[in-house]
Amino acid sequence: MGIPYKRAWLLLDALNQAFGRPLIQTASGGKGGGGATLTPLGLQLVICYAALEERLNADSTAELEALRGLATSP
């Protein structure tokens, strides 16, 4: 994602607190290594966000083009 590791964990912690339940489940490192996986709530959040983003992009083509035009205007 191009953000520092610590920043990512701070953002995840903020999301966990905002939702009042964990969005990820972590496993400590060791011989097999650690890691993190989405909880069912985390997966639902990702699915809903992706659907929202897709719908916003599809329904706002004109506005997005106008914003792109502003970025390239002198």
Backbone as CSV, one residue per row, in Angstrom:
resi,resn,N_x,N_y,N_z,CA_x,CA_y,CA_z,C_x,C_y,C_z
1,MET,0.820,-1.204,0.000,0.000,0.000,0.000,0.855,1.256,0.000
2,GLY,2.133,1.085,0.197,3.008,2.238,0.157,3.000,3.093,1.413
3,ILE,2.580,2.512,2.537,2.635,3.257,3.792,3.508,2.497,4.769
4,PRO,4.109,3.208,5.721,4.956,2.516,6.690,4.173,1.470,7.500
5,TYR,4.889,0.420,7.883,4.321,-0.687,8.651,3.597,-0.182,9.896
6,LYS,4.252,0.688,10.654,3.655,1.178,11.902,2.372,1.954,11.621
7,ARG,2.372,2.766,10.565,1.175,3.539,10.209,0.015,2.599,9.878
8,ALA,0.299,1.527,9.153,-0.740,0.555,8.807,-1.348,-0.055,10.065
9,TRP,-0.500,-0.447,11.017,-1.015,-1.042,12.250,-1.808,-0.030,13.070
10,LEU,-1.385,1.238,13.065,-2.138,2.271,13.786,-3.517,2.475,13.140
11,LEU,-3.571,2.453,11.819,-4.852,2.580,11.126,-5.767,1.388,11.427
12,LEU,-5.195,0.191,11.421,-5.988,-0.998,11.753,-6.495,-0.944,13.187
13,ASP,-5.659,-0.475,14.088,-6.075,-0.349,15.483,-7.225,0.646,15.612
14,ALA,-7.135,1.766,14.882,-8.215,2.759,14.910,-9.513,2.163,14.369
15,LEU,-9.423,1.375,13.299,-10.617,0.725,12.758,-11.197,-0.277,13.746
16,ASN,-10.343,-1.062,14.375,-10.812,-2.024,15.381,-11.575,-1.304,16.486
17,GLN,-11.035,-0.179,16.937,-11.689,0.582,18.003,-13.000,1.187,17.526
18,ALA,-13.012,1.707,16.303,-14.221,2.331,15.772,-15.360,1.326,15.622
19,PHE,-15.025,0.104,15.226,-16.049,-0.919,15.036,-16.350,-1.690,16.322
20,GLY,-15.517,-1.504,17.322,-15.746,-2.158,18.607,-15.464,-3.649,18.605
21,ARG,-14.986,-4.150,17.487,-14.631,-5.561,17.345,-13.436,-5.640,16.403
22,PRO,-12.639,-6.680,16.515,-11.469,-6.777,15.635,-11.836,-7.042,14.177
23,LEU,-11.105,-6.375,13.292,-11.258,-6.590,11.861,-10.202,-7.551,11.340
24,ILE,-9.135,-7.714,12.099,-8.085,-8.661,11.742,-7.753,-9.525,12.938
25,GLN,-7.235,-10.700,12.643,-6.776,-11.611,13.689,-5.298,-11.841,13.418
26,THR,-4.481,-11.622,14.443,-3.043,-11.759,14.263,-2.543,-13.059,14.873
27,ALA,-1.426,-13.536,14.322,-0.749,-14.713,14.858,0.701,-14.321,15.097
28,SER,1.206,-14.653,16.266,2.589,-14.342,16.591,3.538,-15.105,15.689
29,GLY,4.726,-14.536,15.523,5.753,-15.191,14.712,6.279,-16.437,15.404
30,GLY,7.173,-17.068,14.780,7.743,-18.304,15.303,8.308,-19.089,14.152
31,LYS,8.402,-20.373,14.330,8.973,-21.216,13.287,8.222,-21.093,11.962
32,GLY,6.901,-21.111,12.023,6.092,-20.989,10.818,5.822,-19.552,10.416
33,GLY,6.261,-18.602,11.225,6.011,-17.192,10.945,4.661,-16.752,11.460
34,GLY,4.529,-15.465,11.603,3.266,-14.904,12.058,2.434,-14.487,10.876
35,GLY,1.496,-13.627,11.152,0.666,-13.139,10.068,-0.611,-12.529,10.597
36,ALA,-1.438,-12.120,9.682,-2.719,-11.525,10.026,-3.740,-11.945,8.971
37,THR,-4.945,-12.191,9.428,-6.042,-12.527,8.518,-7.257,-11.694,8.895
38,LEU,-8.115,-11.496,7.928,-9.343,-10.765,8.192,-10.297,-11.619,9.017
39,THR,-10.980,-10.970,9.944,-12.072,-11.637,10.648,-13.288,-11.594,9.721
40,PRO,-14.354,-12.308,10.041,-15.563,-12.207,9.210,-16.039,-10.754,9.070
41,LEU,-15.957,-9.973,10.151,-16.341,-8.560,10.083,-15.403,-7.801,9.145
42,GLY,-14.114,-8.073,9.232,-13.153,-7.422,8.352,-13.428,-7.729,6.895
43,LEU,-13.755,-8.972,6.606,-14.074,-9.370,5.240,-15.336,-8.656,4.752
44,GLN,-16.361,-8.574,5.601,-17.585,-7.857,5.232,-17.275,-6.390,4.927
45,LEU,-16.416,-5.786,5.731,-16.050,-4.387,5.530,-15.359,-4.196,4.182
46,VAL,-14.426,-5.070,3.854,-13.719,-4.976,2.578,-14.692,-5.138,1.412
47,ILE,-15.600,-6.094,1.507,-16.575,-6.330,0.436,-17.489,-5.119,0.267
48,CYS,-17.988,-4.581,1.368,-18.878,-3.414,1.300,-18.151,-2.193,0.752
49,TYR,-16.911,-1.988,1.181,-16.140,-0.838,0.709,-15.870,-0.959,-0.788
50,ALA,-15.505,-2.143,-1.252,-15.233,-2.351,-2.674,-16.496,-2.095,-3.503
51,ALA,-17.648,-2.549,-3.015,-18.909,-2.321,-3.724,-19.241,-0.830,-3.767
52,LEU,-19.022,-0.141,-2.658,-19.266,1.295,-2.602,-18.357,2.038,-3.573
53,GLU,-17.072,1.688,-3.572,-16.113,2.338,-4.464,-16.496,2.105,-5.933
54,GLU,-16.879,0.883,-6.264,-17.277,0.569,-7.639,-18.506,1.376,-8.051
55,ARG,-19.471,1.458,-7.160,-20.697,2.202,-7.468,-20.424,3.693,-7.603
56,LEU,-19.612,4.234,-6.703,-19.278,5.658,-6.787,-18.536,5.975,-8.084
57,ASN,-17.598,5.114,-8.453,-16.856,5.335,-9.689,-17.771,5.252,-10.905
58,ALA,-18.690,4.302,-10.914,-19.596,4.128,-12.052,-20.592,5.282,-12.160
59,ASP,-21.065,5.773,-11.021,-22.095,6.808,-11.017,-21.543,8.230,-11.060
60,SER,-20.242,8.379,-11.032,-19.676,9.730,-10.982,-18.635,9.963,-12.070
61,THR,-18.856,9.351,-13.213,-17.905,9.479,-14.319,-17.669,10.938,-14.687
62,ALA,-18.731,11.716,-14.828,-18.589,13.121,-15.228,-17.801,13.916,-14.185
63,GLU,-18.112,13.685,-12.925,-17.413,14.409,-11.862,-15.941,14.020,-11.789
64,LEU,-15.658,12.735,-11.965,-14.265,12.285,-11.948,-13.482,12.885,-13.108
65,GLU,-14.092,12.960,-14.283,-13.431,13.577,-15.438,-13.182,15.059,-15.181
66,ALA,-14.137,15.740,-14.552,-13.959,17.152,-14.225,-12.796,17.337,-13.253
67,LEU,-12.686,16.466,-12.268,-11.569,16.542,-11.319,-10.241,16.286,-12.011
68,ARG,-10.218,15.303,-12.923,-8.991,15.040,-13.677,-8.597,16.253,-14.521
69,GLY,-9.602,16.918,-15.088,-9.345,18.113,-15.872,-8.754,19.224,-15.029
70,LEU,-9.234,19.362,-13.801,-8.676,20.371,-12.897,-7.217,20.087,-12.579
71,ALA,-6.894,18.808,-12.457,-5.513,18.435,-12.125,-4.562,18.731,-13.265
72,THR,-5.059,18.707,-14.490,-4.182,18.938,-15.633,-4.268,20.362,-16.164
73,SER,-5.165,21.181,-15.610,-5.294,22.580,-16.040,-4.127,23.390,-15.527
74,PRO,-3.719,24.415,-16.324,-2.606,25.273,-15.873,-2.949,26.125,-14.680
